[in-house]
């Protein structure tokens, strides 16, 4: 029996393709499979092309070109079409190209092959050693989209390697993966999958000139495909002895190239035979490109994170040493920006004349405008300046005045390299004399001023300002002297668990004006009370403004219940950045994210007799030049009484405080000092409010007419207060009232 008859008996056709002549010869079985009459025929290449699906014919050209170049067998699955464009059947063709020399000296090829009918595989089904068209092509595109998305979302080298290990390529999934990285003149494995820990020993660290496919792929920049074990052993006999025990049949080593630089090699090993057709090579090359880009991005991100952590460690001080009778806790949370650095900072400064842990110290918290490297640089210089001014023994108001002048001058004389010309060094050297005055216009300490280009760039960027709160602490007495430059007010958590914003005097942010005043406010931190200082990131993060942000934080502080200060710090941060923070977003359209700096200062609780009632108090000064602070006093009193059982009593107290403060501002030339204290157990508390001034003129009761605009203050107190009175003092007077919680107001 002839060979043709044997092949026809098993439904296998023969065909011959002469590329030089542009003709294809088919036997009867091949003609039948290709949709022609079942008889031997010779036809033009163009006529033969019309029998195939256009996509598959284009694929044949690539498969044949690859087989001719490498001298391998060309395999492909092809869809046969009828005259109406419908798929008749799917066939598999295997052919061997032979290169021959033509009479004119040029070279061309001819191919002899077989063709068989096969069933169309389901999407994703592995077919060993073949190229699959049709549904597989769509599966491949979906796989590449998913792989690209997953690699793009990976944020670290570990995540990139985890994604690479989970890739499942449609039709020819590898069972072993390894990623090699170039480190100088050596090649190291940075991740692998499908191998035990001891398997990678021989390949873990090798010279680039090693006779190994991964090293050669790095040296040449070309991918290496080994479709059979024989091909591997013949080409790399030295390393084959280490590879053969893995019992794999095909390997691909694809260089990882980004912007013309080879980062390493990606190896994919297969348990089954893979012919590495153009489609399969295209998939492997595309995955390698995406993997290289993901590794490059992850490397940059990890370098930036390391840089930011280094900056944070160098710029953020450690809180200490321990202060007898007091506890301090601090947090810094970067939340945005490429380098995760910004202008928020805090500091703890021992003051002159006191040894560590034995005397007064200063706490500083602030925020330089912006979230970039420039803001971080200004923050570092401003922090050094504040430390220097504090070390000279200046009071809080003088420290902030000098710091404001320093920041304004620092930005006025920007150097050509973005540094300071006659700035930090010149200012700090002159602190002792005049507080660090800035050089005159055009003058510099180290050379010529900035050029026109630098001036234009700086003008476009604009000057930066900084908010800051500086306070001196006396641990023995609990006295706090506070100066504030546009920063949020401090918060006091009282012994009974009530959190109240303590309004303090303040001035403009640092750097806005060279001559700014920063009045000082004195507060007393009672035993058991906690002071909170923070930047606006803690309050406003999550789409909040100052009002709604404080409404979110106050319950968190009041539920603290006198626990660990470190735990309170963690709880406050979690309230705005933890998982539950997304359920407490504010009314603003966007969820605003900002850095957070947080300082907590607690005065140790003194054991008190069981009979001593709980108390909370607040104090506030209203100056003649600041009548608008009366509204702040009303808000502060209402916060003090936020859990008072009788809302009408709270309204009455607010009205009487307003009348008492207004009386001082209108009828005297003095400032008013408000002190309010609520003492006792909930439901049985007694509120006492005093307003003192230095005027000897005592108020007296009048009977105002119907149209009179004043004279009703004492009448209101007589009607609304449970008790009230006016007490003369050595210098001035004090008018006071009391309310009993749950009592009959006005009786």
C-alpha positions in Angstrom: 0.0 0.0 0.0 1.3 3.4 -1.0 2.0 6.1 1.6 -0.8 8.3 0.1 -3.3 5.5 0.5 -2.2 4.9 4.1 -2.6 8.6 4.9 -6.0 8.8 3.2 -7.2 5.9 5.2 -6.5 7.8 8.4 -8.0 11.1 6.9 -4.7 12.8 6.5 -3.9 14.8 3.4 -0.5 15.8 1.9 0.3 19.2 0.4 3.4 20.8 -1.2 4.0 24.6 -1.2 6.5 26.1 -3.6 7.1 29.6 -2.5 9.2 30.6 -5.5 6.5 29.5 -8.0 3.7 30.7 -5.8 1.8 27.4 -6.2 0.3 24.8 -3.8 -0.2 21.1 -4.7 -2.8 19.0 -2.8 -3.6 15.3 -2.9 -7.3 14.2 -2.9 -7.6 14.1 0.9 -6.0 17.5 1.4 -8.2 19.0 -1.3 -11.3 17.6 0.4 -10.2 19.0 3.8 -9.6 22.4 2.2 -13.1 22.5 0.9 -12.3 21.6 -2.7 -13.2 18.6 -4.9 -11.7 15.4 -3.6 -9.1 15.0 -6.3 -5.4 15.9 -6.7 -5.0 19.5 -7.7 -2.5 22.3 -8.1 -3.6 25.9 -7.6 -2.2 29.4 -7.2 -1.3 30.6 -3.8 -3.8 33.4 -4.0 -6.6 30.9 -4.8 -5.5 28.7 -1.9 -5.6 31.8 0.4 -9.3 32.3 -0.2 -10.0 28.9 1.5 -8.7 30.1 4.9 -10.0 32.5 7.4 -8.1 35.8 6.8 -6.7 36.0 10.3 -5.4 32.5 10.1 -3.7 33.1 6.7 -1.9 36.1 8.2 -0.7 33.8 11.1 0.7 31.3 8.6 3.1 33.8 7.3 4.6 34.4 10.7 4.7 30.7 11.5 6.4 29.8 8.3 9.0 32.6 8.6 9.9 31.5 12.1 10.2 27.8 11.0 12.4 28.8 8.0 14.7 30.9 10.3 15.1 28.3 13.0 14.8 25.1 10.9 11.9 23.8 12.9 8.5 22.3 12.1 5.7 24.8 11.4 2.4 23.9 13.1 -0.9 25.8 13.0 -4.6 25.4 13.4 -6.6 26.8 10.4 -10.3 27.5 9.9 -11.6 26.5 6.4 -14.3 28.8 5.0 -17.0 28.1 2.4 -18.1 30.6 -0.3 -20.5 32.3 2.0 -18.0 33.0 4.7 -19.0 30.2 7.1 -16.5 27.9 8.9 -16.6 24.4 7.4 -14.1 22.8 9.7 -10.8 23.4 11.6 -7.7 21.6 10.4 -4.2 21.2 11.9 -1.2 21.4 9.5 2.3 20.3 10.2 5.0 21.0 7.6 8.8 21.1 7.3 10.3 24.0 5.3 13.4 23.4 3.1 15.6 26.2 1.9 16.9 25.9 -1.6 19.1 28.0 -3.9 17.6 29.2 -7.1 19.4 29.4 -10.5 19.9 33.2 -10.1 21.7 32.6 -6.8 18.9 33.7 -4.5 17.4 31.5 -1.8 13.8 30.5 -1.3 11.9 27.7 0.4 9.5 24.9 -0.3 7.4 23.0 2.3 5.9 19.5 2.4 3.3 18.9 5.1 0.3 17.0 6.3 -3.2 18.2 7.2 -5.9 16.7 9.5 -9.3 17.7 10.7 -9.6 18.5 14.4 -12.3 19.7 16.7 -12.2 23.3 17.8 -10.9 23.5 21.4 -12.7 25.4 24.1 -11.3 28.8 25.1 -8.3 28.3 27.4 -7.7 24.6 26.5 -4.0 23.7 26.3 -3.0 22.2 22.9 0.5 21.0 23.0 2.8 22.4 20.5 0.3 24.3 18.4 -0.9 27.8 17.7 -4.6 28.2 18.4 -6.7 30.8 16.7 -10.3 31.9 17.0 -11.6 31.8 20.6 -8.1 31.4 22.0 -7.1 34.8 20.5 -9.9 36.5 22.4 -9.0 34.6 25.6 -5.4 35.8 25.1 -6.5 39.4 24.8 -8.6 39.1 28.0 -5.7 37.5 29.8 -3.3 40.4 28.8 -5.8 43.0 29.9 -6.2 41.3 33.3 -2.5 40.8 33.7 -1.8 44.4 32.8 -4.3 45.7 35.3 -3.0 43.4 38.1 0.6 44.4 37.4 -0.2 48.1 37.2 -1.9 48.0 40.7 1.1 46.2 42.3 2.8 48.7 44.6 5.9 46.8 45.7 8.4 44.3 44.3 6.8 41.6 46.5 3.3 42.3 45.0 4.7 42.3 41.5 6.3 38.9 42.0 3.1 37.6 43.6 1.1 38.7 40.5 3.6 37.2 38.2 3.4 33.8 40.0 -0.4 33.8 39.7 -0.5 34.4 35.9 -2.3 31.7 34.0 -1.8 32.0 30.3 -4.6 30.6 28.1 -3.5 27.5 26.2 0.1 27.1 27.5 0.3 28.0 31.2 3.8 27.5 32.7 4.2 25.5 35.9 7.5 27.1 36.8 8.5 30.8 36.9 11.5 32.8 38.0 12.5 36.4 37.9 16.3 37.2 37.6 17.6 40.7 38.5 20.8 42.3 37.3 23.0 43.4 40.3 26.2 44.9 38.9 28.0 42.0 37.1 25.9 39.3 38.7 22.4 37.8 38.1 20.3 37.0 41.1 16.8 35.4 41.6 14.5 37.8 43.3 11.4 35.6 43.0 10.3 32.2 41.8 7.2 30.0 41.7 6.9 26.2 41.2 10.2 25.4 42.9 11.2 24.4 46.4 13.6 26.6 48.4 16.6 24.3 47.7 15.9 24.1 44.0 17.2 27.6 43.2 20.6 27.2 44.8 22.6 26.7 41.6 20.9 29.7 40.0 20.6 32.1 42.9 23.8 34.1 42.3 25.8 33.8 39.0 28.1 35.8 36.9 26.6 37.5 33.8 29.1 35.5 31.6 27.7 32.2 32.8 26.6 29.7 30.1 23.0 29.9 31.2 19.9 31.1 29.2 18.9 33.8 31.6 22.4 35.3 31.6 22.6 35.2 27.8 19.2 36.9 27.5 20.6 39.8 29.6 23.8 40.0 27.7 22.2 40.0 24.2 18.9 41.5 25.0 17.1 38.8 22.9 14.7 36.2 24.1 15.7 32.6 24.1 13.1 29.8 23.4 13.9 26.2 24.0 11.0 24.0 22.8 12.5 20.6 23.7 14.9 19.2 26.3 17.2 18.1 23.5 17.5 21.8 22.4 18.3 22.8 25.9 21.0 20.1 26.4 22.6 20.8 23.0 22.8 24.6 23.5 23.6 24.8 27.2 25.3 21.5 28.2 26.9 23.0 31.3 23.7 24.0 33.1 21.6 21.2 31.7 22.7 18.9 34.5 21.0 21.2 37.0 17.8 21.6 35.0 17.0 18.1 33.8 15.8 16.9 37.2 12.8 19.3 37.1 11.3 17.1 34.3 10.2 20.0 32.1 9.9 20.0 28.3 10.0 23.7 27.2 11.5 26.9 28.4 11.3 30.6 27.6 13.8 33.2 28.8 12.6 36.7 28.0 14.7 39.8 28.9 13.0 42.5 31.1 13.7 45.8 29.3 12.5 49.3 30.3 13.6 52.4 28.4 16.4 50.5 26.7 17.8 49.2 30.0 17.8 45.4 30.7 16.7 44.9 34.3 16.9 41.1 34.3 15.2 38.0 32.8 11.9 36.3 33.2 11.9 32.5 32.9 8.7 30.5 32.1 9.1 26.7 32.2 6.5 24.2 30.9 5.7 20.6 31.7 4.3 20.0 28.2 5.8 20.7 24.8 5.4 24.3 23.5 6.4 25.1 20.0 6.6 28.9 20.8 4.7 30.0 17.7 4.6 33.8 16.9 1.3 34.1 18.9 2.8 32.4 22.0 6.0 34.4 21.7 3.9 37.6 21.4 2.1 36.8 24.6 5.3 36.0 26.5 7.0 39.2 25.2 4.0 41.3 26.2 3.9 39.9 29.7 7.6 40.4 30.0 7.3 44.1 29.0 4.5 44.6 31.6 6.4 42.8 34.2 9.5 44.9 33.6 7.6 48.1 33.8 5.8 47.0 37.0 9.2 46.1 38.6 10.6 49.4 37.6 7.7 51.3 39.1 7.8 49.3 42.2 11.6 50.0 42.6 11.0 53.7 42.2 8.1 53.6 44.7 10.2 51.6 47.2 13.1 54.1 46.8 10.7 57.0 47.4 9.2 55.3 50.5 12.7 54.7 51.8 13.6 58.3 51.2 10.4 59.6 52.8 11.0 57.3 55.9 14.5 58.6 56.1 13.3 62.2 55.9 10.7 61.5 58.6 13.2 59.9 60.9 15.6 62.8 60.5 13.0 65.5 60.8 10.6 64.1 63.4 12.2 64.2 66.9 11.6 61.6 69.6 9.5 62.7 72.5 11.5 62.6 75.7 13.0 62.4 78.2 10.4 61.6 80.7 8.9 64.5 82.6 8.1 63.9 86.3 4.4 64.3 86.8 3.5 64.5 83.1 3.2 62.2 80.1 3.7 63.1 76.4 2.6 61.1 73.3 3.0 62.1 69.6 2.1 60.8 66.2 3.0 61.8 62.6 1.0 60.3 59.8 1.9 61.1 56.1 -1.2 60.6 53.9 -0.4 61.8 50.4 2.2 63.0 47.9 4.8 61.1 45.9 7.4 61.2 48.6 5.0 61.1 51.5 6.6 64.1 53.1 5.0 67.4 53.8 5.2 70.4 56.1 3.6 69.1 59.3 5.9 68.7 62.3 6.1 68.6 66.1 8.9 69.1 68.6 9.7 69.0 72.3 12.4 71.5 73.5 14.1 71.6 76.9 14.2 75.3 77.9 17.5 77.0 79.1 18.3 76.8 82.8 16.6 73.5 83.3 18.2 70.0 83.1 16.5 67.2 81.2 13.4 66.0 83.0 13.7 68.6 85.8 12.2 71.9 84.6 10.2 73.8 82.0 10.0 72.6 78.4 8.3 73.8 75.2 6.0 71.9 72.9 5.7 73.0 69.3 3.4 71.9 66.5 3.0 73.4 63.1 2.2 73.0 59.4 4.1 74.6 56.5 1.8 75.3 53.5 2.0 72.7 50.7 2.8 69.0 50.5 6.1 68.6 48.6 9.8 68.6 49.1 10.0 72.4 49.3 7.4 72.3 52.2 9.5 69.6 53.9 12.7 71.7 53.5 11.1 74.8 54.9 9.7 72.8 57.8 13.2 71.5 58.6 14.7 75.0 58.6 11.9 76.5 60.5 12.1 73.8 63.2 15.8 74.5 63.6 15.1 78.2 63.9 12.4 77.7 66.6 14.7 75.5 68.6 17.4 78.2 68.4 15.1 81.0 69.5 13.8 78.9 72.4 17.3 78.0 73.5 18.0 81.7 73.8 15.3 82.0 76.4 12.7 84.0 74.6 9.1 83.9 75.7 6.5 82.3 73.4 5.4 85.6 71.8 9.0 86.5 71.0 9.8 83.0 69.7 6.9 83.2 67.1 7.7 86.8 66.1 11.3 85.9 65.3 10.2 82.7 63.6 7.8 84.7 61.4 10.5 87.2 60.5 12.9 84.3 59.8 10.5 82.5 57.4 9.6 85.6 55.5 13.3 86.4 55.0 14.2 82.9 54.2 11.8 82.8 51.2 12.8 86.4 50.1 16.4 85.3 49.5 16.1 82.0 47.7 19.4 80.8 46.4 20.1 79.7 42.8 20.1 76.0 44.0 16.8 76.4 45.9 18.7 76.9 49.2 19.0 80.1 51.3 21.3 83.0 50.5 22.2 84.7 53.8 19.2 82.8 55.2 19.3 80.3 58.0 22.9 80.7 58.8 22.8 84.5 58.7 19.6 84.7 60.7 20.6 82.3 63.4 23.9 84.0 63.9 22.1 87.3 64.5 19.4 86.0 66.9 21.0 87.2 70.0 21.1 90.9 68.9 18.0 91.9 67.2 16.0 88.7 67.0 17.4 87.8 63.6 16.6 90.7 61.2 16.6 89.9 57.5 19.2 91.4 55.1 18.2 94.4 53.2 16.9 94.2 49.6 19.5 93.0 47.2 22.0 92.1 49.9 23.3 88.6 50.4 25.7 86.9 52.7 27.3 84.4 50.4 27.3 86.0 47.0 25.1 87.5 44.2 21.4 87.3 44.5 19.2 84.9 42.5 19.0 85.4 38.8 16.0 86.5 36.8 15.0 82.9 36.0 15.1 81.8 39.6 13.1 84.9 40.7 10.5 84.2 38.1 10.2 80.5 39.2 9.9 81.6 42.8 7.3 84.2 42.0 5.3 81.7 40.1 5.4 79.3 43.0 4.6 82.0 45.5 5.8 82.3 49.1 4.8 79.8 51.7 3.4 80.4 55.2 3.2 78.2 58.2 0.8 77.8 61.1 2.3 77.1 64.5 1.4 76.7 68.1 4.1 77.1 70.7 3.6 76.6 74.4 5.8 76.6 77.5 5.0 74.0 80.2 5.8 74.2 83.9 5.5 70.6 85.1 5.3 71.6 88.8 2.4 73.9 88.5 0.8 72.7 85.2 0.9 76.3 83.9 0.8 76.6 80.1 1.9 79.8 78.3 0.6 79.6 74.7 1.3 81.6 71.6 -0.6 80.8 68.4 0.1 81.7 64.8 -3.0 80.8 62.7 -3.1 77.3 64.1 -6.1 75.4 65.5 -6.7 76.0 69.2 -5.7 73.4 71.8 -8.2 71.0 73.3 -8.5 70.1 77.0 -9.9 66.8 78.1 -11.0 67.3 81.7 -10.9 64.9 84.6 -14.6 64.0 84.2 -14.1 63.1 80.5 -15.3 66.4 78.9 -13.3 67.6 75.9 -13.5 71.4 75.3 -11.7 73.6 72.7 -9.8 76.2 74.7 -9.7 79.4 72.7 -6.4 81.3 72.9 -5.0 84.6 71.6 -3.5 84.3 68.2 -1.8 86.1 65.3 -1.2 85.7 61.6 0.5 82.5 60.3 4.3 82.7 60.2 5.9 84.3 57.2 2.9 86.4 56.2 4.3 89.6 57.7 7.8 90.3 59.0 6.4 92.2 62.0 3.6 90.3 63.6 2.5 90.2 67.2 1.6 86.9 68.9 -0.1 87.6 72.3 0.3 84.9 75.0 -2.5 83.1 76.8 -2.0 81.4 80.1 -3.9 78.2 81.0 -3.6 75.8 83.9 -3.5 72.1 83.2 -5.1 70.5 86.2 -4.1 67.1 87.6 -5.7 64.3 85.5 -6.4 66.6 82.5 -5.0 66.0 79.0 -4.0 68.6 76.4 -4.3 67.8 72.7 -2.5 69.7 69.9 -2.9 68.8 66.3 -2.6 70.0 62.7 -5.7 70.5 60.6 -5.2 67.1 58.9 -6.6 65.4 62.0 -9.7 67.6 62.0 -10.4 68.1 58.3 -9.4 64.7 56.7 -12.4 62.9 55.3 -14.3 65.9 53.8 -14.7 67.8 57.0 -14.4 71.4 58.0 -13.2 72.5 61.4 -16.7 72.4 63.0 -17.8 68.9 61.7 -14.3 67.5 62.2 -14.3 68.5 65.8 -17.8 67.0 66.2 -16.3 63.7 65.0 -13.3 63.8 67.3 -14.9 64.9 70.6 -16.7 61.6 71.3 -13.5 59.7 70.6 -11.7 61.7 73.2 -14.5 61.6 75.7 -14.8 57.8 75.4 -11.1 57.5 76.2 -12.0 57.4 79.9 -8.5 58.2 81.4 -6.7 55.3 79.7 -3.2 55.1 78.2 -2.1 58.2 76.4 -0.5 56.1 73.6 -3.8 54.3 73.1 -5.6 57.7 72.9 -3.2 58.8 70.2 -3.7 55.6 68.2 -7.5 55.9 68.6 -7.6 59.5 67.3 -5.6 58.5 64.2 -7.7 55.5 63.5 -10.9 57.6 63.8 -9.8 59.6 60.7 -7.8 57.0 58.8 -9.0 53.6 60.0 -11.6 51.5 58.2 -14.5 53.1 60.1 -13.5 56.6 59.0 -15.2 56.0 55.6 -18.5 55.9 57.5 -17.9 59.3 59.1 -17.1 61.4 56.0 -17.9 65.1 56.1 -20.2 67.3 54.1 -17.6 68.5 51.7 -17.7 67.1 48.1 -14.2 65.4 48.2 -12.7 63.3 50.8 -9.7 65.6 51.7 -6.5 63.8 52.8 -3.7 65.7 54.6 -0.8 64.9 56.8 -1.4 64.6 60.5 0.8 65.8 63.4 -0.6 65.1 66.9 0.8 65.9 70.4 -0.8 64.8 73.7 0.2 66.1 77.1 -1.3 64.7 80.2 -0.7 65.8 83.8 -0.7 62.9 86.2 -3.8 62.4 88.3 -3.5 63.1 92.0 -5.4 60.7 94.2 -8.4 62.6 95.6 -10.6 61.8 98.6 -13.7 59.9 97.6 -15.9 62.8 98.8 -14.3 65.3 96.4 -16.7 65.9 93.5 -15.7 65.9 89.9 -15.1 69.3 88.3 -14.5 70.9 84.9 -13.5 74.4 84.3 -12.6 76.9 81.6 -11.1 80.4 81.5 -11.0 83.0 78.8 -9.9 86.7 78.5 -11.9 89.1 76.4 -9.9 92.3 75.5 -11.4 95.7 74.8 -10.1 95.5 71.3 -11.7 92.1 70.6 -15.4 92.2 71.4 -15.9 89.4 68.8 -14.4 87.0 71.4 -17.7 87.2 73.3 -19.2 84.9 70.7 -16.3 82.5 71.3 -16.9 82.7 75.1 -20.5 81.6 74.5 -19.4 78.7 72.4 -16.8 77.6 75.0 -19.4 77.7 77.8 -21.8 75.7 75.7 -19.1 73.1 75.1 -18.4 72.9 78.8 -22.1 72.2 79.4 -22.7 69.9 76.4 -24.1 67.1 78.6 -26.1 69.4 81.0 -29.5 67.8 81.5 -31.6 71.1 81.2 -31.1 72.8 77.8 -32.9 75.9 79.1 -30.4 76.4 81.8 -27.6 76.2 79.2 -29.4 78.9 77.2 -29.8 81.0 80.4 -26.1 80.6 81.3 -25.1 81.6 77.7 -27.3 84.7 77.9 -26.0 85.8 81.3 -22.3 85.4 80.2 -22.9 87.5 77.2 -24.5 90.3 79.3 -21.7 90.1 81.9 -18.9 90.4 79.3 -20.7 93.1 77.3 -21.2 95.1 80.6 -17.4 95.1 81.2 -16.5 96.2 77.6 -19.1 98.9 77.5 -18.9 100.5 80.9 -15.2 100.1 81.7 -11.9 100.5 79.9 -10.6 97.1 81.1 -10.4 93.6 79.8 -12.7 90.9 81.1 -11.6 87.6 82.6 -14.1 84.8 82.4 -13.8 81.7 84.6 -16.5 78.9 84.5 -16.5 75.8 86.6 -19.0 72.9 86.8 -18.6 70.7 89.9 -20.4 67.6 91.0 -21.9 64.4 89.7 -24.0 64.4 86.6 -27.6 65.5 87.4 -26.5 67.2 90.6 -23.8 69.6 89.3 -23.4 73.2 90.2 -22.2 75.7 87.6 -20.4 78.9 88.8 -19.4 81.6 86.4 -17.3 84.6 87.3 -16.4 87.6 85.2 -13.7 89.8 86.7 -12.2 93.2 85.7 -9.9 95.8 87.3 -12.5 98.6 87.4 -13.7 99.7 90.9 -17.0 100.8 89.5 -19.7 98.4 90.8 -22.8 97.7 88.7 -26.2 98.7 90.1 -29.8 97.7 89.4 -31.8 100.1 87.3 -35.4 100.1 86.0 -35.0 100.7 82.2 -37.9 102.2 80.3 -39.7 100.4 77.6 -37.5 101.7 74.8 -34.2 101.6 76.7 -31.4 99.6 75.1 -29.5 98.7 78.3 -29.8 98.3 82.0 -31.4 94.9 82.1 -28.3 92.8 82.9 -28.8 92.5 86.6 -32.5 92.0 86.2 -31.8 89.0 83.9 -29.4 87.5 86.4 -31.9 87.9 89.2 -34.6 86.1 87.1 -32.4 83.4 85.6 -29.7 82.5 88.2 -30.1 80.3 91.2 -27.6 82.5 93.0 -25.6 85.6 91.9 -23.6 88.5 93.4 -20.9 91.1 93.0 -17.7 90.8 95.0 -15.3 93.7 95.3 -11.6 92.8 95.2 -8.4 94.4 96.1 -8.1 95.7 92.5 -11.4 95.7 90.7 -14.5 93.4 91.1 -16.0 90.1 90.2 -19.6 89.5 89.2 -20.8 85.9 89.4 -23.8 83.6 89.2 -24.6 79.9 89.9 -26.9 77.4 88.4 -27.9 74.1 90.0 -28.4 71.3 87.5 -32.0 70.2 87.6 -33.0 73.2 89.8 -35.9 75.6 89.2 -34.2 78.4 87.3 -35.4 81.9 88.3 -36.8 80.8 91.7 
